[in-house]
Amino acid sequence: MSPGPAEALSAKGRQTRLAIETAARKLFAERGFHGTTLGDITSAAGKSPAVFYRYFTDKEDLLAALAQSFLRDVVEPSGLSVRMPESPDDDAFFTTVVTGYWTMFKQNIGIMIAVAQLAATQPRFAAVQNEFRRFGVDMVAASVRRAQEQGYGTDLHPEYTAAAIALLFENFTTVFVGTSGLGFEIGDEDAIATLSQIWKKTLYGH
């Protein structure tokens, strides 16, 4: 049996919305949020501005939807499978988690940077940014507690240490996933190794 008009429209509607979101994600990564116009997005998606307004109020509403789906579909599920370090020699734990973080950030750099830009002035984006941060802080704090159970890092405050490491990761990644402007660049492998070593040495001292 063929779908009725409402079902056909909803399927088409989902495709249209996805096309707009995909175009926006790509353009935000290439041009930044402020450098991307609503016209750029609809043109890249092959849709009219009138169609855009069926799904989103404005460009910020679109970004908020992208950020929420990123949190719900990518960030939160990635935390469910993370085990904690088995020992001070468990390099695989740090490398695996940092690789996942770096890859996730890199693939969604447009959303991450756009949210950071708007968080400075808009409470709703500050709230989303803090959800990203809370996820990282909770994971690092759990690793500090695990190290303390193993007899290491007993002088560390889990939450404070986690906040310092998570925010260091965020800023380092924001600068080096793109072109840094610092006169040198860092490849993915070296970036992951550097962040992994900082995290591991903070917990285990070597």
C-alpha positions as CSV (number, residue, x, y, z in Angstrom):
1,M,0.0,0.0,0.0
2,S,1.4,3.4,-0.9
3,P,1.7,6.0,1.9
4,G,-1.1,8.6,2.2
5,P,-0.4,12.3,1.4
6,A,0.4,13.2,5.1
7,E,2.9,10.4,5.4
8,A,4.5,11.3,2.0
9,L,4.7,14.9,3.1
10,S,6.3,14.1,6.4
11,A,8.9,11.9,4.7
12,K,9.6,14.7,2.3
13,G,9.6,17.2,5.1
14,R,12.3,15.2,7.0
15,Q,14.4,15.1,3.8
16,T,14.0,18.9,3.4
17,R,14.9,19.6,7.0
18,L,17.9,17.3,6.8
19,A,19.1,19.0,3.6
20,I,19.0,22.4,5.4
21,E,20.8,21.1,8.5
22,T,23.5,19.4,6.4
23,A,24.1,22.5,4.4
24,A,24.3,24.7,7.5
25,R,26.7,22.3,9.3
26,K,29.1,22.4,6.3
27,L,28.9,26.2,5.8
28,F,29.3,26.9,9.6
29,A,32.5,24.9,9.5
30,E,33.8,26.6,6.4
31,R,32.7,30.2,7.0
32,G,31.7,30.4,10.6
33,F,28.3,31.2,11.9
34,H,28.5,35.0,11.3
35,G,30.0,34.5,7.9
36,T,27.1,32.3,6.7
37,T,23.8,33.9,5.6
38,L,20.4,32.3,5.6
39,G,20.5,32.7,1.8
40,D,23.8,30.8,1.7
41,I,22.2,27.9,3.6
42,T,19.0,27.7,1.5
43,S,21.0,28.0,-1.7
44,A,23.4,25.2,-0.7
45,A,20.4,23.0,0.3
46,G,18.6,23.7,-2.9
47,K,15.6,25.1,-1.1
48,S,13.8,28.5,-1.0
49,P,14.0,30.8,2.0
50,A,10.2,30.3,2.4
51,V,10.8,26.6,2.9
52,F,13.4,27.4,5.6
53,Y,10.8,29.2,7.7
54,R,8.6,26.1,7.8
55,Y,11.2,24.4,10.0
56,F,13.2,27.1,11.7
57,T,12.5,30.6,13.1
58,D,15.9,31.9,12.1
59,K,19.6,31.0,11.7
60,E,20.0,30.8,15.5
61,D,17.1,28.5,15.9
62,L,18.7,26.2,13.3
63,L,22.0,26.3,15.2
64,A,20.2,25.5,18.5
65,A,18.6,22.4,16.8
66,L,21.9,21.3,15.4
67,A,23.6,21.6,18.8
68,Q,20.9,19.7,20.6
69,S,20.9,16.9,18.1
70,F,24.7,16.8,18.4
71,L,24.5,16.5,22.2
72,R,21.7,13.9,22.1
73,D,22.9,11.7,19.2
74,V,26.7,12.0,19.4
75,V,28.0,13.4,22.6
76,E,25.9,11.7,25.2
77,P,25.9,8.2,23.6
78,S,29.7,8.4,23.3
79,G,30.0,8.5,27.1
80,L,28.0,5.3,27.7
81,S,30.8,3.0,26.5
82,V,33.8,4.7,28.2
83,R,35.5,2.5,30.7
84,M,38.0,4.0,33.2
85,P,41.8,3.4,33.3
86,E,42.8,0.0,34.5
87,S,46.2,1.1,35.8
88,P,48.9,3.9,35.4
89,D,50.1,2.0,32.3
90,D,46.7,2.0,30.6
91,D,47.8,4.3,27.7
92,A,45.0,2.9,25.6
93,F,42.3,4.5,27.8
94,F,43.6,8.0,27.3
95,T,44.4,7.6,23.6
96,T,41.0,6.1,22.8
97,V,39.0,8.7,24.7
98,V,41.0,11.6,23.4
99,T,40.9,10.3,19.8
100,G,37.1,10.0,20.1
101,Y,36.8,13.6,21.5
102,W,39.1,15.1,18.9
103,T,37.3,13.3,16.0
104,M,33.9,14.3,17.3
105,F,35.0,17.9,17.7
106,K,36.6,18.0,14.3
107,Q,33.6,16.6,12.5
108,N,31.3,19.1,14.2
109,I,33.7,22.1,14.4
110,G,31.2,24.5,12.8
111,I,28.6,23.8,15.5
112,M,31.1,23.9,18.4
113,I,32.6,27.2,17.4
114,A,29.3,28.8,16.5
115,V,27.9,27.8,19.9
116,A,31.0,29.2,21.6
117,Q,30.6,32.5,19.7
118,L,27.0,33.0,20.7
119,A,27.4,31.7,24.2
120,A,29.2,35.0,25.1
121,T,26.0,37.0,24.7
122,Q,23.1,34.6,24.6
123,P,22.0,32.5,27.7
124,R,20.5,29.7,25.6
125,F,23.8,29.0,23.9
126,A,25.7,29.4,27.1
127,A,23.5,26.7,28.5
128,V,24.2,24.4,25.5
129,Q,28.0,25.1,25.8
130,N,27.8,24.2,29.5
131,E,26.1,20.9,28.7
132,F,29.1,20.1,26.4
133,R,31.5,21.1,29.1
134,R,29.6,19.2,31.9
135,F,29.9,16.0,29.8
136,G,33.7,16.4,29.6
137,V,34.1,17.4,33.2
138,D,32.1,14.4,34.5
139,M,34.2,12.0,32.4
140,V,37.5,13.5,33.6
141,A,36.4,13.6,37.2
142,A,35.5,9.9,37.1
143,S,39.1,9.2,35.8
144,V,40.6,11.2,38.7
145,R,38.5,9.2,41.2
146,R,39.6,6.0,39.5
147,A,43.3,7.0,39.8
148,Q,42.7,7.9,43.5
149,E,41.2,4.4,44.1
150,Q,44.5,3.1,42.7
151,G,46.5,5.2,45.1
152,Y,47.5,8.0,42.7
153,G,46.6,11.7,42.5
154,T,45.3,11.8,46.1
155,D,46.0,15.5,46.4
156,L,43.8,16.3,43.4
157,H,40.3,17.7,43.7
158,P,38.3,15.6,41.1
159,E,35.9,18.4,40.0
160,Y,38.5,21.2,39.9
161,T,41.1,19.1,38.1
162,A,38.4,17.9,35.7
163,A,37.3,21.4,34.9
164,A,40.9,22.5,34.2
165,I,41.6,19.6,31.9
166,A,38.2,19.8,30.1
167,L,38.6,23.5,29.4
168,L,42.2,23.1,28.3
169,F,41.0,20.4,25.9
170,E,38.2,22.7,24.6
171,N,40.4,25.7,23.9
172,F,43.3,23.6,22.5
173,T,41.0,21.8,20.1
174,T,39.2,25.0,19.1
175,V,42.5,26.6,18.1
176,F,44.2,23.6,16.5
177,V,41.4,21.8,14.7
178,G,41.4,24.8,12.3
179,T,44.3,27.1,11.3
180,S,45.8,28.3,14.6
181,G,47.3,31.6,13.5
182,L,50.1,30.9,16.0
183,G,52.8,30.2,13.4
184,F,52.7,26.4,13.7
185,E,50.1,23.7,13.3
186,I,49.6,20.4,15.0
187,G,48.5,17.2,13.2
188,D,45.8,15.0,14.5
189,E,48.2,12.4,15.8
190,D,50.4,14.8,17.7
191,A,47.4,16.7,19.1
192,I,45.9,13.5,20.5
193,A,49.2,12.3,21.9
194,T,49.8,15.7,23.6
195,L,46.3,15.9,25.2
196,S,46.5,12.2,26.3
197,Q,49.9,12.7,28.0
198,I,48.7,15.8,29.8
199,W,45.7,14.0,31.1
200,K,47.6,10.9,32.1
201,K,50.5,12.7,33.8
202,T,48.1,14.8,35.8
203,L,46.5,11.7,37.2
204,Y,49.5,9.4,37.5
205,G,52.5,11.7,37.6
206,H,54.3,9.9,34.8
